[in-house]
Amino acid sequence: MAIDAATVRKVARLARIAEPEERLEPLARELSGILDWIEQLNEVDTDGVEPMTTAIHTPLPMRDDVVTDGGDPAKVLSNAPRSVNNFFVVPKVVE
């Protein structure tokens, strides 16, 4: 799939990315190369191959779902830089 400078200009405008005019042609060649490589992946025979989420199959350990009292607040807050009434105090980020 070939991409030309006009397509790169249009996509850059839609993405609100400012690209100088002299950069459009090299970007078009680079993007065309990437799309050509992606098209090569379509040639790979994947029939009978199951999808993989990870290279190592590791089942999650199961634990009993037990209701607890939440632990000791003093232990939980022992590393907090600041706490008030058993709550973490964090800096205000929105006015």
N, C-alpha and C positions, 0 to 999 in steps of 0.2 A: 504494500500500500504506500503510495507516494504522497507526501505532504508537501505543499508548496508554501512560499512565504506569505501568501494571502491568507491561507488557513491558519498559520501560526499567528499572524496579526489579529485575526478574528478571535482565536482562542485566548490570546493574551488580553484583548480588550474585554472579553466576557469574564475573564478571571481577574480583571483589574490589575494586571501586571504590566508595568511600563517596560517595554523592551525597545532599545534603539533600533532604527531601521537597518543598520549594518549587521545586527545580530540575528535578524529574522531568517536569512538564508542558511547560515550555519545551524541554527536551531531546527529548521525544516529538514536538513540532511540528517541531523542527529535523531530527531523523532522518527523519521522514515526508517532509519536503521533499527531503532528499537522495535517498531511495529513489524519490520521484516523478521526480526528474531522471534517475536511472539508468534508470527504466522508459522515459523518452523516448528514450534511446539505442537501445532495441530497435526503434524505428520507423525508424532509419536503414538504408537499403538498402546492404548491404555485399557483395552478390553480385558475384563477379568481381574483388573487391579482394584483392590478395595481402597477407598479413601483413607488417608492416614492423618491423624491429628497430632501424633507425636512419633518420634523414632523409637521410643521405648514404651511398651505397654505396661503401665503401672496402675493397678486398681487403687482406688482411694480407700484408706483404712476406715472401717466403720467404728463408730463409738456409740455408746448408749446415750439417748437423749434424756438427760437428767436435768431437772430444774435445780438451780443453785441460788444462793443468796447474793451472788455477784462477787464474792470474795471480800477481802479486807480493803476498804477505801484508802486506808493509810498506806498499804503496800502499793496499790495502783498509782497513787499520787506521789509516791516517794521520789520519783525522778522528774516530776513536773517542775518547770521553772517557777510557776506560780499557780496557786489554787486558792479558791474561796468556797467555803461551805461544801467541801468534798466534790468540787467541780474544777476542771481545768480552766484556766484563764488564758485566753488567746488575744492577740492584738486585734483591734478593730480595723477592718479592711474596707468597709463601706460606710460612707457618711450618711 
